[in-house]
């Protein structure tokens, strides 16, 4: 490694303010490089990917802004560079690009490498049961902002996917389960240091290691919103004519 690279690494190791930025960059680095793999050619789907990312980013930034303003969660100034847009650190904005990009890369890769998956026949039943469970838990935690709002929003989007009966829903479920592995790594870092802090009076107070259990559904909502938009933009742009079609028994 040349001297400049060593100096950069030394500076980063001495300055924890780069932590959240490096977590973002580390999350997207391999998926971005692998996007140019000649068989998958994920870069050819960027026309559908980018608008999906941007629309979802707007939704989640609004959500993040208000929950930060209400002190439901916050960001440790020790681990961010101190550049804030609309009350949120720059790194949080980047999070909604880097993490969904990486998850959609996983989604596309799994669909290419393993076109057959075990969930298609049961995807609608799994989705319906998921909705009921989330609404039940949300009702139990109705007086906790993070629990009530997050689980209800996730249940609503899952109910929409259930109604549409998307042909790709089984592939989404598979992708979500696989994505839980990097989720544990990334969110584990963010909550263990912690980069992101939570007011546990506004959630169930149940932790998966150091991660609030509701974050598993936060990830589901983030990924599902992106996949719905991604698949619809692919269909509109004719990148994959059948991608967004409902299953034969689904609604149109």
N, C-alpha and C positions, 0 to 999 in steps of 0.2 A: 504494500500500500504506500502511495506517495505521501510526502510530508504534509500536504494540504489536507488529505483525508485523515491522517493521524491527528492533526490539529483540530479538525472539526469534531472528531470523536472525543477528544480530550475536553473540548469546550462543552460538549453536550453532557459528558459525564460529570462535569463540575457544576453544571447549571440545571437543576431539576425543572426549570420552567419549560424545557423542551419535551418533557415527559409525554403530555397528551398529544402533542404534534407527532412525536415518534411512534406512538401507539397507532395513530391514524395512518402514517406512512407505512409502517410495518404491516398493517392489515391489508393494504391494497397493493403492495409492491409485487408479490408473486402473481396474484390474479391479473394485474395489469400486464406484466410481461408475458404471461401465458395466454393472454387474449390474442396474441399474434401467432399462436401455434397453428401450423398450416392445415391441420385437419379440422380443428374446432372453428378457427377464424371468428372468434367472438367479436372482434373489432367490427365485423360487418354488420353487427346488430346494434351498434352504437346509436344509429338514428332512432331506434325505438327505445333504447336504454336511457339516453340523456333526458328526454322529456319526462319519462317515468320518474327518474331521480329528482328532477327539479320540482315537479308537482308534489311529490311526497315530502321533499325538503321543506317546502312552504308550510304544509300542514304541521309537520313536526316542530318546526321552528316556532310557530305560533303557540303550540302546546307547551314547548319548553320554556318560552318566554314567560308565560303566565304562571306556570308552576314554580319557576325560579323566583318570580316576583312575589309569589305567595309563600316563599320559603319552604316549599314542599321538598325541594332539593337545591343544591348549590354546587359551586365549583371552587375547589381549593386553589387560591391564587399562587400557591407554591409551585404548582405543576402546569401552569399555563403562561403564555407569553405576555398576557396583559392587554391584548388587542380585543376589544369588545365591540360587537355589533348588535344593537337592539337588546342590550343587557346580557348578551351571551358571549362567551369567549369564542374567538375565531375557530378554535379547534372543535367546538361543538357543532358549528356549521359544517366543518369538514367531515365530521363523523357521519352526517347524513348523506354524504357522497361516498366515502371510502367503504363503510360497512355494507350498505346496500349493493354497491358495485361488486364487492367480494362475494356476497351471498348470491347475487344473480349470476355471477360467473360459476359458482358451485352448481346452481340450478341448471344452467345451460350445459355444463360439463357432464353432470349426471345423466341428463336427458340424452346426450350424445353417446356416452360410453355405455349406459345401461338403459336402453329405451323401454325395456319391460321392467315394471316395478310391482311390488306386492300389494299396493294400497288402492289401485284403481277401482276394483269391484266394491270395495267397502268405504270409499272416500266420502260419499254422501252421508252414510251412517255415522262415520267418525266425526265429520264436521258438525252434524246435528247434535250429537252427544256433547261435543266440545262447547257448543253454544249454551246448552242447558247448564253444564257445569260452571262455566264462566259467569252466567247470570246469577246462579245460586250463590257463588262466592262473592260476587259484587254486591248482592243484597245483604250478605252477612257483614260486609265491610262498607256499607253505604255511608257511614259517618267518617270515612277516611278518604281524603281526596284522591290520592294516587290509586288506591285499590278500586274505589267505586268508578272513577272516570275511566281509568285505563282498561279494566276488565270489561266494562260496558261497551266501550268503543271497539275493542277486539271482538266481542260477541256480535256486535252489529255487522262488522265487516265479514265475519265468518258466516253469519246468517245470509248476507247477500251472496256470498260464494255458494252456500248451500242452495239458495233459490235458483241461481244461475246454473248450478250443476255442471261446472266447467269440466271438460274432458281431461284437463291437465291437473286437476285437484290432487289426485293421488301422487303425481310427481312433485307437487308443492309440499305435501306432507313429508315425503321422503327427504326433500331438500331441507325442510325446516328441522327435521330430526338430526340430519348430518350437520347443519349449521350450529346446532347446540354445542358442538365440540369447540369451534373457534369462539363461540359466544362465552363459554366458560373461561377461556383464556383472556379474551379482551375485557369483558366485564369484570372478571376476577381481578385484573390489574387495576381497572378504574375504581373499583370499590375497596380493594385491599390497601391501597396506598394511604388515604383514598384521594383520587382525583375528583370524583363525584361524591358528594355527601348527601345523606337523606335524613329527613325528619321522620323517624320511625313511628311517630304518633299518627302519621298520614298514610301508613301502609300496615300490612298485617303483622309486621315485625318478625316474619319468618325468613330466614336467610338460607340460601343455597350456597354453602361455604360463606363468602362475604357478600353475596349478591341477593338483594331483595327478591323473593320468589316471583313477585309481579313482573320483574324484568324479563322473565321467560316469555310472557305474553306481550310485553312491549316489543320484543324482538319479532314475535309472530306477526303483530300488527304492521310493523315496519316492513317486513319481508312480503307479507301478503299484499299490501297496498302496492308495493313496487311490482310484484309479479302480475297482478291484475292489469295495471297500466302498461307494463312491458308487453304482455301478450296481446293486448288490444292495439297498441301502437304497431306491433309486428304485423298484425292482421291488416290494419289500415294501410300500412306501407308495403304490404304484400311481401314482407320478408319471410313469412311462413303462413300461407293462406289458412291453414287449419288450426293455427295455434290457439286462437281465442274462441273457437267454436265450442258451444256447450255440448255435452254428451248427447247421444241420440235421444235419450229420454228427458233431456234438460229443457229449460225454458229459453225462448228466443226473445 
